[in-house]
Amino acid sequence: RRGEMAKATQLIDNEVFRAYATYAAIVLIKMMLMSLITAYFRMTRKAFANPEDTESFGKGESAKKYLRTDPDVERARRGHLNDLENIVPFVGIGLLYALSGPDLSTALLHFRIFTGARILHTFAYLIPLPQPGRGLSWAVGYSVTFSMAYKVLKTAWLL
């Protein structure tokens, strides 16, 4: 079966697709948790971006002091933005990769390394860990996505 494109009706029986779905769900949930972490920091630091978000703390001038930036909020936001820049391409390219007929062991290696790299990247961002930890975890995940993209192009090149 290696090298054959999977049929839509066979996806649920395809081990590579199930592995992709599992790891895509993990990183998407991790990315969703970054929204909650950002909200947590906004609430605990009382640092909001929109005037309507400050209404529970007062009206008018007394509420304006909560329209501010906070280093912890901004760090969580940047981590979340980095997830958007990296997880969204992984989900798209990973789907094409899963459908391109890779060996299960190779696919699992790609999916696990990417997932581990993104989780490590989040910890490195939020703690924060000293560089080059965050940079290396980003580079590893990015390289995995490029590796999958290369395999997709190599398999399906029709230009």
N, C-alpha and C positions, 0 to 999 in steps of 0.2 A: 504494500500500500504506500510505501514511501515514495514521495515525489508526485503523488496524485493529488489533485485538488479535491477537497471534501465536498460532497453534495449537501445541500441545506438539510435534507431529511436525515442525514447521518450525523449531524453535528453533535447531538446529545450522546451518541455512542462513540464519538471520537475522543480518545483519551487526551490528545493534545489540546483540543478545543476545551475540554472540561478543565484541564490544567490552566489554560489561558483564562477562562471564566473565573476560576478560583483566585488567581493572582491579580487579575484586573479588578475584581471586587475588593480584594484586600487593599490595594493602593487607592482605589476610589473612596473607600470608607476612611482610610487614613487622611486623604485630602479633605473629605467632609469634616473630619474631626478638627482640622485646622481652623475651620470656620468657628467651631465652638470654642477653641482655645483663644482665638482672636476676640470673640464676644466676652469670654471670661476676663481677659485682660482689660477690655474696654470697661466692663462693669466694676471690676475691683480697683482699677486705676482712675475711674471716672473721667475717661478721656474719650470724647465722642466726636464724630465727624459731621453730624447733622443736628441742626437746632431742635428738631422734634424729639430727638433721642435724649435731650437734657430736661424735658418738661417735668419729669418726676422729681427733679432736684430744685425746682423753682421756676419762676417766670422772669422774663426780661433780662435785665443786667445780671441778676444773681445766677441765672442759668448759663450765661455766656462764658463764665470761667471754666465750664466743662467742655467747651468747644476748643479742644487743644489736641496736640499730638503727645504721645508718650512713647519712650524708647521700647518698652516691652510690647506694646500694641503694634508698633511699627515693625519690630522684629518678627512677630507672629504673622503679620500681613505679608511681609517679604517672603517668609517661608511658604505661605499659602500661594502666593504668586508664582514662586519657583515650582511648586507642585503643579500648578496649572500649565506652566511652560513645559513640563517634562512628563507628567502623567497622561495628559491628553494625547500627545504624540505616541506614547507607549500603547495606549488603548487602541488607537487606530492602526498603527503599524503592527502591533501584536496580534490583532485580529487577522490582518492579511497574512502575517507570518504563520499563524495557527492553521490557516486555510491552505498554505503553500506545501503542506505535507512534510514537515520536518520530523526527524526522529524524536520520540517522546523524551529520551534522556537529554538531548540537545535543547529541546524546547523548555524542559523543566529547568535546566541550567540557566537559560536566558531569563525566564520568568522569576526564578528565585533570586538570582543575582540582582536584577532590577529592583525587586521588592525589598530586599535587604538593604540595598544602597539608598533607596528612598526613605526607609525607616531610619537608618543611620543619619542621613542628611537632616531629617527632622530633629532628631536629638541634638545633632551638632549645631543646628540653627537655634534651637530654643534654650539650650543649657547656658551659654554657648560654649562649644569646645573650640580649642585653638585651631587655627589653620595649620596644616593643610587638610584637616579631617573633613570639613564640610566640602571643600573643593574636590577632594579625591572621591568622596561619595557621589557628588554630582557627576564627575567625569566618568565614573564606573557605570552609573545608570544611563548616562547619555550614550556611552559606547555600546552598551547592550542594545539600545534602541537602534543605533546605526547598524549594528551587526544583523539585527532582524530585518531591517530595511534592505540591506545588501542581499540577504538570502531571498527576500521577496522579489527584488528586481532580477536577480540571477535566475530564479525559477520562472518568472512570468514575463520576461522581457519580450515585448512585442513591437517595439518602436522601429 
